């Protein structure tokens, strides 16, 4: 109930609409409940005494009540729709804003597809529950109370007949709700899995087609789709049991009242009009019970969604700015003091262990290491995408946990290993680096990142639409656009996480030369190619989450076995690639070979 009250709190300015809607439902129900009394008077007085004017008068009163009930019902629909859809909008906005505050560790706890479901399907379930259940939720109890009262007013003896049936109906409904409630949570989890399969297929559709795995993906989808269908069938098979139970109870009560009421009419203890009016109230009461049961089922399903949304809203954010946080980063110096890190507190092994590393401001540092050595994890600690499990990470001479998060991340630009572009134009993507950048600044960043080499060939230049996720440009072009975007931040620390792997060596050399011209910016380069970091001021070799060695290219080549192995293996592959290119038949244009991540380009048409 705490979660439910919290969700209702998101009505905000729509709370007034909800209250007015409730009042309109009460008024509507009151008008409807007057009609059976007027109908009983028509039969017992007007018809019995053949008093036509009285029948017309009572009929007019019934018409007025019906018209007023219709008007209040229409007004209610407007207020209820506004309240329900307003609540849905506020919930989606609250979830989206909360996810924006999440750290990488928070995001690791939720599947992407699950977050999508919680912001769409689960919110829609609550929205529909309010829109469809608001009226019966108010109307049912009001009609139940008024109906019982007026039924006892007309004939207390007959009223005892259906009073005895109500507990039976309540017990049956409680059993159904108790069984169905957990099934709705399972149902929503199955929707998560369906969304996961669909999202994965759409994201990797090019790979699916390239490997001709369409049939396999269809089979994966068919399996989870059939699981969802089976779960839905199992859930709603029990959910719909409330209707047969209620209708059997309603017709049983009606039959008993007709039996006892008929005998009372024959005995002169009851008038025909009273029985007619009483039956109307019985039907009203039974219908109100049906409405209440449907509300319970709606509420049961929505509670599963409420719980899932509350999990998103209640997730404690791991990383927050401290009170009295530092608002500026003095320089680009970076230091790791005995830093260890694990992704989960309960993990048995650290990803990084006892890292000690000092990088002076303005230095260029290369980081090498095998797959899984912790290179990406290490640099993600600098802008505080994760917090170190032990030790300290310092930027500008201060612990990163002392900074305002936004100011720290503004001072640290990182080009991620997986290049991310957004739907929109080249200009719109570059402006992520600096929202106020002028066209001249954009073009200068493009020149430094060698985007200018292909920008002129794009229709519209900076205003060229990249499509969803940058599908209209190649992998190397994506990398250069991401580098240009990072340069526009004018950061203190610039991190490249293997972000030139898709460009040729000549372009990479041009980008390195442009970066070397940046003064006062600390540059950290994660690379697979030794040639990418040979000229760095410091090269760090990571092995199994530890700093194996550090030094200049000459120092490591002279003394470190791992660095020697990496260097000589790449040089041999480079020489082999050059030999193959040299021995190849003459071709007009450009011939290119790529050997173990080392690109070799030969231009011209002569041997």
C-alpha positions in Angstrom: 0.0 0.0 0.0 3.0 2.3 0.6 4.0 1.9 -3.0 0.4 2.5 -4.2 0.2 5.7 -2.1 3.5 6.8 -3.6 2.3 6.3 -7.1 -0.9 8.2 -6.4 1.3 11.1 -5.2 2.5 11.5 -8.8 -0.9 12.9 -9.8 0.5 16.3 -9.0 -1.7 19.0 -10.5 -4.1 16.3 -11.7 -5.1 15.5 -8.1 -7.9 18.1 -8.4 -9.3 16.3 -11.5 -9.3 13.0 -9.7 -11.2 14.5 -6.7 -13.8 16.2 -8.9 -14.2 12.9 -10.9 -14.9 11.0 -7.6 -17.6 13.6 -6.6 -19.2 13.3 -10.0 -19.4 9.5 -9.7 -21.1 9.8 -6.3 -23.6 12.3 -7.7 -24.2 10.1 -10.8 -24.8 7.1 -8.6 -27.2 9.0 -6.3 -29.4 10.0 -9.3 -29.5 6.4 -10.6 -30.5 5.1 -7.1 -33.5 7.3 -7.0 -35.0 5.9 -10.2 -36.2 2.5 -8.6 -38.1 4.3 -5.9 -39.9 6.4 -8.5 -40.6 3.3 -10.5 -42.1 1.5 -7.5 -44.4 4.5 -6.9 -45.6 4.5 -10.5 -46.6 0.8 -10.1 -48.1 0.9 -6.6 -49.8 4.3 -6.8 -50.1 5.4 -10.4 -50.9 2.1 -12.0 -52.9 0.7 -9.0 -55.1 3.9 -8.9 -55.0 4.5 -12.6 -53.7 8.0 -11.9 -52.2 9.0 -15.3 -51.1 12.5 -14.2 -49.1 10.9 -11.4 -47.5 8.4 -13.7 -46.5 11.2 -16.1 -45.2 13.3 -13.2 -43.1 10.4 -11.8 -41.9 9.6 -15.3 -40.7 13.1 -15.8 -38.8 12.9 -12.5 -37.2 9.6 -13.7 -36.2 11.2 -17.0 -34.7 14.2 -15.2 -32.7 11.8 -12.9 -31.5 9.8 -15.9 -30.5 13.0 -17.8 -28.6 14.4 -14.8 -26.9 11.0 -14.4 -25.8 11.0 -18.0 -24.4 14.6 -17.8 -22.5 13.9 -14.6 -21.2 10.6 -16.2 -19.9 12.5 -19.3 -18.2 15.1 -17.1 -16.6 12.4 -15.0 -15.1 10.7 -18.2 -13.3 14.0 -19.1 -11.8 14.5 -15.6 -10.9 10.8 -15.2 -9.1 10.7 -18.6 -7.2 13.8 -17.7 -6.2 12.4 -14.3 -5.1 9.0 -15.6 -3.1 10.2 -18.6 -1.6 12.9 -16.5 -0.5 10.3 -13.9 1.0 8.2 -16.7 3.0 11.1 -18.1 4.3 12.0 -14.7 5.4 8.4 -13.9 7.2 8.1 -17.2 9.0 11.4 -16.7 9.9 10.4 -13.1 11.4 7.1 -14.2 13.3 8.6 -17.1 14.8 11.3 -14.9 15.7 8.7 -12.3 17.5 6.6 -14.9 19.5 9.6 -16.0 20.8 9.8 -12.4 21.9 6.2 -12.4 25.5 5.3 -12.4 26.9 2.4 -14.5 26.6 0.2 -11.5 22.9 1.0 -11.2 22.3 0.3 -14.9 24.0 -3.0 -14.5 21.2 -4.2 -12.2 18.5 -3.7 -14.8 18.1 -5.2 -18.3 17.6 -2.5 -20.9 14.5 -4.2 -22.1 13.2 -4.3 -18.6 13.6 -0.6 -18.2 11.8 0.0 -21.5 8.9 -2.2 -20.3 8.7 -0.4 -17.0 8.5 3.0 -18.7 5.9 1.8 -21.3 3.9 -1.3 -20.6 3.8 -1.0 -16.8 2.9 2.7 -16.9 0.1 1.9 -19.4 -1.2 -0.8 -17.1 -1.5 1.7 -14.2 -2.9 4.3 -16.6 -5.6 2.0 -17.8 -6.4 0.8 -14.3 -7.0 4.4 -13.2 -9.0 5.2 -16.4 -11.1 2.1 -16.5 -11.2 1.4 -12.8 -11.7 4.8 -11.4 -15.5 4.9 -12.0 -16.3 1.4 -10.7 -13.9 1.9 -7.8 -16.0 4.8 -6.6 -19.3 3.8 -8.0 -19.3 0.2 -6.7 -19.0 1.0 -3.0 -21.4 4.0 -3.3 -24.1 1.9 -5.0 -23.4 -1.0 -2.6 -24.0 1.2 0.5 -27.0 3.1 -1.0 -28.5 0.0 -2.5 -28.3 -1.9 0.8 -29.8 1.0 2.7 -32.7 1.5 0.3 -33.3 -2.3 0.0 -33.6 -2.5 3.8 -35.9 0.6 3.7 -38.2 -1.2 1.2 -38.2 -4.6 2.9 -35.8 -5.7 5.5 -36.9 -9.3 5.4 -36.1 -9.8 1.7 -32.8 -7.9 2.2 -31.5 -10.7 4.4 -31.7 -13.1 1.5 -28.8 -11.5 -0.5 -27.0 -10.4 2.7 -26.4 -14.1 3.3 -24.9 -14.6 -0.2 -22.4 -11.7 0.0 -19.8 -13.5 2.2 -19.8 -16.4 -0.2 -19.0 -14.1 -3.1 -16.4 -12.3 -1.0 -14.5 -15.5 -0.1 -14.6 -16.7 -3.8 -13.2 -13.3 -5.0 -10.5 -13.3 -2.3 -9.3 -16.8 -3.4 -9.2 -15.7 -7.1 -7.3 -12.5 -6.4 -4.8 -14.3 -4.1 -4.0 -16.8 -6.8 -3.9 -14.4 -9.7 -1.8 -11.6 -8.0 1.6 -13.3 -8.3 0.9 -14.4 -11.9 0.7 -10.8 -13.0 4.3 -10.3 -11.9 5.4 -13.3 -13.9 3.5 -12.0 -16.9 5.3 -8.7 -16.8 8.7 -10.5 -16.5 7.8 -12.5 -19.6 7.1 -9.2 -21.4 10.6 -8.1 -20.4 12.1 -11.2 -22.1 10.0 -10.6 -25.2 11.2 -7.0 -25.4 14.8 -8.2 -24.8 14.7 -10.6 -27.8 13.1 -7.9 -30.1 15.6 -5.2 -29.0 18.6 -7.5 -29.5 17.4 -8.6 -33.0 16.7 -5.0 -34.1 20.0 -3.8 -32.8 22.0 -6.6 -34.5 19.8 -7.0 -37.6 22.8 -6.4 -39.9 24.8 -9.2 -38.2 21.7 -11.4 -38.3 21.5 -10.9 -42.1 25.2 -11.2 -42.6 25.3 -14.6 -40.9 21.9 -15.7 -42.3 20.5 -16.3 -38.9 17.1 -15.0 -39.5 15.5 -18.5 -39.0 17.3 -18.8 -35.6 16.1 -15.4 -34.5 12.6 -16.2 -35.6 12.8 -19.4 -33.5 14.1 -17.4 -30.5 11.2 -15.0 -30.9 8.7 -17.8 -31.4 9.8 -19.5 -28.2 9.5 -16.4 -26.0 6.3 -15.3 -27.8 4.7 -18.7 -27.0 5.9 -18.4 -23.4 4.1 -15.0 -23.1 1.0 -16.4 -24.7 1.0 -19.4 -22.3 1.6 -17.2 -19.3 -1.2 -14.9 -20.3 -3.6 -17.8 -20.9 -2.7 -19.3 -17.5 -3.1 -15.9 -15.7 -6.4 -14.8 -17.3 -7.9 -18.3 -17.1 -8.1 -17.7 -13.3 -8.8 -14.0 -13.6 -12.0 -14.5 -15.5 -13.4 -16.9 -12.9 -14.8 -14.0 -10.9 -17.5 -13.4 -13.5 -19.1 -16.9 -13.4 -19.0 -16.9 -9.6 -20.7 -13.4 -9.4 -23.3 -14.2 -12.1 -24.3 -17.5 -10.5 -24.6 -15.7 -7.2 -26.7 -12.9 -8.8 -29.1 -15.2 -10.4 -29.4 -17.4 -7.3 -30.3 -14.3 -5.2 -32.8 -13.1 -7.9 -34.5 -16.5 -7.9 -34.7 -16.7 -4.1 -36.1 -13.1 -3.9 -38.7 -13.9 -6.6 -39.7 -17.0 -4.6 -39.9 -15.4 -1.2 -41.3 -12.1 -2.6 -44.0 -13.9 -4.6 -45.1 -15.7 -1.5 -45.2 -12.4 0.4 -47.3 -10.8 -2.3 -49.7 -13.7 -2.2 -49.9 -13.3 1.6 -50.5 -9.6 1.3 -47.3 -8.6 3.1 -45.7 -7.0 0.0 -46.9 -4.9 -3.0 -45.9 -5.6 -6.6 -44.2 -2.2 -7.0 -42.2 -2.8 -3.8 -40.9 -6.1 -5.2 -40.1 -4.5 -8.6 -38.2 -1.7 -6.9 -36.5 -4.1 -4.5 -35.3 -6.3 -7.5 -33.9 -3.1 -9.1 -31.9 -2.5 -6.0 -30.8 -6.1 -5.8 -29.5 -5.8 -9.4 -27.8 -2.5 -8.6 -26.1 -4.1 -5.5 -25.0 -7.2 -7.5 -23.7 -5.0 -10.4 -21.8 -3.0 -7.8 -20.2 -6.2 -6.5 -19.2 -7.2 -10.1 -17.7 -3.8 -10.5 -15.8 -4.1 -7.2 -14.5 -7.5 -8.2 -13.2 -6.2 -11.6 -11.6 -3.3 -9.7 -9.8 -5.8 -7.4 -8.5 -7.6 -10.5 -7.4 -4.4 -12.1 -5.8 -3.3 -8.9 -4.1 -6.7 -8.5 -2.5 -6.4 -11.9 -1.6 -2.8 -11.5 0.1 -3.5 -8.1 2.6 -5.8 -9.9 3.4 -2.9 -12.3 3.4 -0.4 -9.3 6.0 -2.6 -7.6 8.2 -2.8 -10.8 8.0 1.0 -11.2 8.8 1.5 -7.6 12.0 -0.6 -8.0 13.2 1.9 -10.6 12.3 4.9 -8.5 13.6 3.5 -5.2 16.9 2.3 -6.6 19.6 4.0 -4.5 21.9 6.0 -6.8 25.4 4.9 -6.1 27.1 8.1 -7.3 26.1 11.5 -6.1 27.8 14.8 -5.7 28.8 15.5 -2.1 27.7 18.5 -0.1 30.0 21.5 -0.6 31.4 19.8 -3.8 34.3 21.3 -5.7 33.0 23.1 -8.7 36.1 23.3 -10.9 39.0 21.0 -11.8 42.3 22.8 -11.5 44.3 20.8 -14.0 44.5 17.5 -15.8 46.7 15.6 -13.5 45.5 12.0 -12.7 46.6 9.8 -9.9 45.6 6.3 -8.8 46.5 5.5 -5.2 46.4 1.8 -4.4 43.1 1.5 -6.3 41.2 -1.8 -6.4 37.8 -2.3 -8.1 35.1 -5.0 -8.4 31.8 -4.5 -10.2 29.7 -6.2 -7.4 30.4 -6.1 -3.7 29.9 -9.8 -3.5 32.4 -10.6 -6.3 35.2 -13.0 -5.3 37.8 -11.3 -7.5 38.8 -7.7 -8.2 38.8 -6.5 -11.8 41.6 -4.0 -10.8 44.1 -4.6 -7.9 46.4 -2.2 -6.2 46.8 0.2 -9.0 49.4 2.9 -8.3 49.9 5.4 -11.2 50.7 9.1 -11.4 50.0 11.1 -14.6 51.1 14.7 -14.7 48.9 17.3 -16.3 49.4 17.7 -20.1 51.1 14.3 -20.4 50.2 11.7 -23.1 49.8 8.2 -21.7 49.3 5.0 -23.6 47.7 1.9 -22.0 48.3 -1.6 -23.4 47.1 -5.0 -22.3 45.3 -8.1 -23.3 41.6 -8.5 -23.4 40.1 -8.5 -19.9 43.2 -6.8 -18.4 41.0 -4.0 -17.0 42.0 -1.1 -19.4 38.5 0.2 -20.0 37.6 -0.2 -16.3 40.6 1.8 -15.3 39.8 4.9 -17.3 36.1 4.7 -16.3 37.1 5.5 -12.8 38.5 8.9 -13.8 35.2 10.6 -14.7 33.6 8.6 -11.9 31.4 6.4 -14.0 32.2 3.9 -11.3 33.6 4.4 -7.8 36.8 2.6 -6.8 36.1 -0.2 -4.3 39.3 0.6 -2.5 41.9 3.4 -2.7 41.6 6.8 -4.2 41.4 8.3 -7.7 42.6 11.9 -7.9 42.0 14.4 -10.7 43.6 17.8 -10.5 45.0 16.9 -7.1 41.6 16.1 -5.5 39.7 12.9 -4.9 37.1 12.5 -7.7 34.4 11.9 -5.0 35.0 15.5 -3.8 33.8 17.0 -7.1 30.4 18.0 -8.4 29.7 15.1 -10.8 28.7 17.4 -13.7 31.8 19.6 -13.3 34.1 16.6 -13.1 32.6 14.9 -16.2 32.6 18.2 -18.1 36.4 18.3 -17.4 36.9 14.7 -18.6 36.0 13.7 -22.2 35.9 10.1 -23.0 35.5 8.5 -26.4 34.1 5.1 -25.5 35.1 1.8 -27.0 31.6 1.4 -28.5 30.9 4.5 -30.6 27.5 6.1 -30.0 25.9 8.5 -32.3 22.3 9.7 -31.9 19.5 10.2 -34.4 19.9 13.6 -36.0 22.4 15.6 -38.0 26.1 15.8 -37.8 25.8 19.3 -36.2 23.3 18.0 -33.5 25.6 15.2 -32.6 28.7 17.4 -32.3 26.8 19.9 -30.2 26.7 17.3 -27.5 30.3 18.2 -26.8 29.5 21.9 -26.5 25.9 23.1 -26.9 27.0 26.7 -27.6 29.7 25.9 -30.1 29.8 28.1 -33.3 30.0 26.7 -36.8 33.7 27.7 -36.9 34.4 25.7 -33.7 32.6 22.7 -35.1 34.6 22.8 -38.3 37.9 23.2 -36.3 37.0 20.1 -34.2 36.2 18.3 -37.4 39.6 19.3 -38.9 41.4 18.0 -35.8 39.6 14.7 -35.9 39.9 14.4 -39.7 36.2 14.5 -40.1 36.7 17.1 -42.8 38.1 14.4 -45.1 34.5 13.1 -45.6 32.3 15.9 -44.4 32.4 17.7 -47.7 31.1 14.5 -49.4 28.1 14.3 -47.2 25.0 16.0 -48.6 24.4 19.1 -46.5 27.7 18.8 -44.6 27.1 19.6 -40.9 23.4 19.3 -41.6 23.6 15.8 -43.0 21.1 13.4 -41.2 23.1 10.5 -39.7 20.0 8.3 -39.3 19.3 6.2 -36.2 22.5 5.4 -34.4 24.6 6.9 -37.2 23.8 4.1 -39.7 24.6 6.4 -42.7 28.3 6.5 -41.9 31.1 3.9 -41.6 32.7 2.7 -38.4 35.8 4.8 -39.0 33.7 7.9 -39.7 31.7 7.2 -36.5 34.9 7.1 -34.5 36.2 10.4 -36.0 32.8 12.1 -35.3 33.0 10.9 -31.7 36.5 12.3 -31.3 35.4 15.6 -32.7 32.5 15.7 -30.3 34.9 15.0 -27.4 37.3 17.7 -28.5 34.5 20.3 -28.4 34.3 19.9 -24.7 37.8 21.5 -24.3 38.5 19.0 -21.5 41.3 18.8 -18.9 41.6 15.1 -19.5 40.9 13.4 -22.9 40.5 9.6 -22.9 40.5 7.4 -26.0 39.3 3.9 -25.4 40.6 2.1 -28.5 38.8 4.8 -30.5 40.9 4.8 -33.6 40.8 1.0 -34.3 38.6 1.5 -37.4 40.7 4.2 -39.1 43.7 3.6 -41.3 47.2 4.3 -40.0 47.7 7.4 -42.0 44.5 9.0 -40.6 45.4 7.8 -37.1 48.8 9.5 -37.5 47.1 12.8 -38.5 44.7 12.6 -35.6 47.7 12.0 -33.2 49.5 15.0 -34.6 46.4 17.2 -34.1 46.1 15.9 -30.5 49.8 16.5 -29.8 49.2 20.2 -30.6 46.7 20.4 -27.7 48.5 22.0 -24.8 47.6 21.5 -21.2 45.3 18.5 -22.0 46.1 15.2 -20.4 45.7 12.5 -23.1 45.1 8.8 -22.1 45.1 6.4 -25.0 44.0 2.8 -24.8 45.2 1.0 -27.9 45.8 -2.4 -29.4 48.5 -1.2 -31.7 51.9 -0.4 -30.3 52.3 2.2 -33.1 49.4 4.2 -31.5 51.3 4.8 -28.3 55.0 4.6 -29.2 55.5 8.3 -28.9 53.6 8.7 -25.6 55.3 10.2 -22.6 54.4 7.1 -20.6 53.2 3.6 -21.6 51.4 1.5 -19.0 51.1 -2.3 -19.5 48.2 -3.9 -17.6 48.1 -7.6 -17.0 45.2 -9.3 -15.2 44.1 -6.1 -13.5 47.5 -5.0 -12.3 50.1 -2.6 -13.5 52.7 -5.0 -15.0 55.1 -2.3 -16.2 55.3 1.4 -17.0 57.8 3.5 -18.9 58.6 5.0 -22.3 58.7 2.9 -25.5 62.5 2.6 -25.4 62.5 1.6 -21.7 59.8 -1.1 -22.0 61.3 -2.4 -25.3 64.6 -2.9 -23.5 63.3 -4.5 -20.2 59.7 -5.7 -20.3 59.0 -9.1 -21.7 55.2 -8.6 -22.3 55.8 -5.3 -24.2 58.6 -6.9 -26.2 56.3 -9.8 -27.2 53.5 -7.4 -28.3 55.9 -5.2 -30.2 57.7 -8.0 -32.1 54.5 -9.9 -32.9 53.0 -6.8 -34.4 56.1 -5.9 -36.3 56.4 -9.4 -37.8 52.8 -9.2 -38.9 53.3 -5.8 -40.4 56.4 -7.0 -42.4 54.4 -10.1 -43.5 51.5 -7.8 -44.6 53.9 -5.5 -46.5 55.5 -8.5 -48.3 52.1 -9.8 -49.4 51.1 -6.3 -50.7 54.4 -6.0 -52.5 54.1 -9.4 -54.1 50.5 -8.8 -55.2 49.7 -8.1 -58.9 49.5 -4.5 -60.0 46.1 -2.9 -59.5 44.7 0.4 -60.5 43.7 2.6 -57.5 44.4 1.7 -53.8 45.2 -1.7 -52.4 44.9 -2.2 -48.6 45.7 -5.1 -46.3 44.9 -5.5 -42.6 47.0 -7.9 -40.6 46.2 -8.5 -36.9 44.9 -5.0 -36.4 47.8 -3.3 -38.3 46.6 -1.5 -41.5 48.8 -1.3 -44.5 47.9 1.0 -47.4 49.6 1.2 -50.8 48.3 3.8 -53.3 48.9 4.1 -56.9 48.6 1.9 -60.0 52.3 0.8 -60.5 54.2 -2.2 -59.0 
